[in-house]
Amino acid sequence: MDIVTVDLGGTNARFSIAKIKDRQVVEISDAITLPTAHHATFTLAWQDFAKAVSTPLPRAAAIAVACPVTGGSVKLTNNSWIISPTELKETLGLDAITLVNDFGAIAHAMAQLDAKHFLHITGPDVSLPQEGVLSIVGPGTGLGVAQLLRRHAVAHVIETEGGHSDFAPLDSIEDKILQQMRERHRRVSVERIVSGPGLLAIYQALAAIEGLPATIHDDKILWATALDGKDSLATLALDRFCMALGSVAGDIALTHGASAVIIAGGIGSRIADILPNSSFSDRFKAKGRFEHIMSSIPVKLITHPQVGLLGAAAAFVEEHIQ
C-alpha cells in the first residue's frame, strides 16, 4: 500500500509517498520540502504538496512532529502549527493516520535500517546491539531525544523530551555561555545550546571572552561560515558545539542506561565529517568514575537522507498493519 509520509520540523515540512509491502517500507519518493514559515497551517502545506504530485494522494498518512504527542491536538514546539488527527482525517479525507514524535519516528526507523546507513563516531566499532537500550539524540532546530528498548526480538519505542533538560557547563567558557543565555532565558535547557540556533549563542560568548566583535548575527550564515572553516572564531564555536553535543549525548546515555547511542537530526548530518575528529568523543567519555563504561558504548550517526520520513512510515506500519 502507499501512504503519505510527513516529517514536520521547526523549520521545514517534508512530504513524500511511502510504499509499504510485507510490513517493510520498501520505497520513499523524493521528498518535497516546504518551509513552515511559508504556510499558516499544516493543511495549506498539504494542499501545496498535493498540487505538486501528479496523482491523487493516498488516503492514509503518517506524520512525525517536532513536539510531544500526548493525544488529541498537538502544537509544534518551534512553530505555530497545530495538528489534530481527527480534524485532519475529515479535512483531508483520510481513512487512517499515525501521529508520532519526530524522534520517536527515528526510533521506529531503526528496524528498517542496516549497517550501511550508519557512520561510526566513537567507542567500539561494532554492530548495534540487538538487546538493550539505544539512545537517539539529534540536534536540528531543537534537540530531539528518544529511546529504543530491544528485548527478546521486540522493539519498544519510548518518546522523550530529553532535549529540554538543564544545560550543565563543564568549564569557564561554558559558564560564560550559560551566563549570557540567562540574560535571555530564566531557564537554559540543553536545546538552547545544542541545536541549530545554539551555535550563535556559543559564537557570541566566545567573541565576548576573546574581546572580538561578533560580526555574524544570523545562525544560518554562521553555520555556513563555520563549516567553511575560513573564520577562526566560527570554527572554534563549531568545535565547542561538538564538545557540548558529546557531553549531552553522554549524559543521556547514562540516564537511559544505553548500550549504544545514535546521532541523528539535521545538524547531525551536516557535521558528519567533522564529528569523528572533533572533541565530541572526549566529552562523551568524560563522566568521571563511569569513563570506562562510556568508552565501551558505540556511538554512530545515521546517514539515511530521509530517516524522519522513513520512521513516520515505519510507525504507521506498527500501528495499522498486522
N, C-alpha and C positions, 0 to 999 in steps of 0.2 A: 504494500500500500504506500501511497505518497502522503506526506503531511507538510504543512508549512512549519518551518523551524525558525525561531527568532532568538537573537541574543541582544538584550537591552542593557546597555551600559549607561553611565552618566553622560557620555559624550555622543555616542553613536548607537543606532539601532541597525542590526544586521539581519537581513531576511534571506531565506533560502528555501529550497524544496528538498526534503529528505526522502529517500526511498528506503523502505523497510521490508526485509524478507527474512523469514525464519528467526525473528526476534533480534536481527542484526541490522544496524544502519549500514547499508551497502553502498550508498551514494549520497552525496550532498552537492547540489548545484552551486555554481559560482554565486557568491554572496552579493547582494545589493546592499550597500551601506548608505544610510540616511542619517545625517546629523540630527540629533534630537531637538536641538535649538531651532531647527527649521520647521518644526511641526508642533502645533499646540497640543495635540493629543496623539495617543497611540493609534487610534482609529484612522486618523488622517494620514499617518505614516503608512499604515497597512494599505490604504487606498492607493497611495503613490506606488507602493510595491506591486499591487495588483495591476496597475496600468503598465508597469514595466515588464510584466510576464505575458507571454503571447497566448497562454491557455488559461482557462478558468482555474482558480486556486482550489486545492483540496479542501474538503470540509472538516479537516482536523488540524490542530495546531499545537505546537509545543513552544512555550515561551519561557526563557530564562531571564530573570530580572535581578538588577543590582540593588536588592533590598531584602529584608526579612519577608518570608512567605508564611503568614500565620492564619490563613483562611480569610475568605471574603475579599474585599478590595485591598490593594496594596499600593503604596506610594513609593516611587523610586527615591533612593537616598540622595542622589546627586542631580536630579532634575524634577520637574513638576508633574510629570505624568502620573496618573492614577490608573491602575489596571484592575478591572473587575471581571473575573472569568464568566460569571453569569451574564453580565451585560454584553460581553464580547460574543458569547455564543449566539445571543439573539441578534445583535447588531451586525455581526459578520456572517451569520448563517452557518455556524459551526455545529457539528454533531459531537465532537469530542475535543477537549482542551486540557493541556497539562501546564501548570504554572509551577516553576521551580526557581529557587535561588540560583544566581549565576554561578556561584562556586559549588553549590550542590550539583549543578549540571556538570561541571568539570569532574566531580567525583563520579557521577554516573558514566561519564565518557571513558573512565579507566577500563571498563570491561570491553570497550570497542577498540582499544589502542594496543599496539605491540611495541617491541623494543626499538624499532626504527623511529618512533615518534618521541624519543627521549634523548636529551643531551646530558651526559654526566657532568656534574658540577664539583662535588667533593665527597669525601667518605669512600667506602669500599665501592669499587666499580663492579657491582653485581646486579643481577636482575632484581626487580622489585619483588618483595616478599608476597607470597600468596596467603599468608596468615598474619594477623595483627593489624595495627593501625597505620594508615598512610595519612599524613598531614598535607593538605593542599593550601598553598599560600601564594597570593598573586597581587602585585601592585598594578593598578591601572588608574582610572580616575579616582578610585578609592583603593582600599586594601581588602581583598576577599580572603576568607579562611573557611575551610571545610575539613571534615574527617571522612575517611572511608575505612570502615571496620570490616575486615575479611575474617570470617570464621566458618570452617568446615564447608568451604566452597560456596558460601553465601556472602554476598556483599551488602553491607548496610551503610547507606549514605546519611551522614549527620551534618546538617547545615548549622553554621555558627555565625556569630558576628564578632569573631576574634580580632578583626581589624580595628575595633573600637575600644580595645583595652588601652591602658595608660602607657604613654611613652616613658621609658626609663633611660635617662642619659648615663653613659658609662665613662665619660671623660669631660674635661673642662670645655672642650669645643661643643660637645652635645649639651652641656649645661647652658652655654650661651645660646644655642639654638632654641632650647626649651624656654629660656628667659624671654627671647624675642617673641616666640609663639604665644606666650602667656599674656603679652600685651594685647593680643587679638582674641584669644580664646581662654575662657576660665579654666577649661579642662583640655589638655592636649593629648589626643589619642595617637597611637602609632600611625594611624591613617593620615594624620596631618603631616607626617614626615616621610613615611614610606609609601608614596603614591606619586602620580604624575605631578600634581601641584607642589608636593613636598620638596622637590629638588630646588625650587625657588627659595623656600624658607632656609634650606641649608646654604645655598649660594649667598643669600643676604647676610646670614650670620657670619660666614667666612669673610665676606667683604668687610664687615664691621670689625672683626678680630684683627685683620691684616691692615686696617686703615686704608682700604682701597675703595674706589667708587663701584657701586653695584650698577653697572651700565645696562644690564638686561633686566627687564621688568615683566616679561611675558614667559610663562613656563614652557610653552611650546617652542618658542625661539631658543630658550635656554637649553632644552633637551637637544635640539638640533646642533647647537653650538658645542655642548658637552660631548656629544657622540662624534662630532667632527674632530675633536681633540686639539684644536688650534688656539683655544683660550684656556690659559693655565688655571684660572680661578674656577671656570665652569667644569674643567676636567677634575679638579680637586673636589668640587661639590659632588660630582658623579661617583668618585671613589668613596666619599663619605656616605652617599646614598647606599652603595653596595654594602658598606660596613653595617649601616643601620638595618638593612634588609637581612643580613646574616644574623644579627642579634635577635631580631624579631622572629625569624624562622626558627632559630634555636630555642627561644622561649616557648614558642608554640609546640615544637616537638616535645619538649619536656612536659608541658601542660597536658598534651594529648597522650603521652606515653608512646610516641610514634616509633615504628620500625623503619620508616623511610619518610622523606619529605619531597614533595613535588612543587616546583616553582611554576606558576602559570601567570596569566594576566598580560595585558597589552604591553606594559613596560617590561615584563619579564622577557618577552620575545625580542624587544628592542636591544636589550643588554645581554643577549645570549652569548655573544662572542667575548664580551667584557667580563662577565661574572666569574668564569672559572679562574681567571688570572688576577682577580681583584682581592680586596681584603674580606670578602664575604666569608670565605672558609674559616679564617682565623676567628672572626667574630661568632660564627655559628658554633664553633667548638669551645669557645671561651666561657665555660659555665662552671668554673671553679672545681669543686670535688667531682663533678659529673663530666669532666672533659673526656675521660676515657670512654664513657657511654656515647657522647656526642660524636667522637671520632669513628664510632662503629656504625653510624647511621648514614646510609646512602642518600645523597641529595641529587635530584635530577630535574631538568627543565623540560616542559612539554614543548615540542616543536610543531605539533599539528597546527596548520594555519587557521582552522576554524573550529577549535575544540569546544567553544561555547555552543555553537550550532549543533555539533555532533552530540554534545552532552544533553542538550534540551531534547533532542530526538530520542536519545537513549532513555531519558526519564519518562518520555511518553510510552516507550516500549514497556517499561517496568509497571506503569500504571494501567495501561489499557490492553496489552497484548499478552495473552497467556500461552 
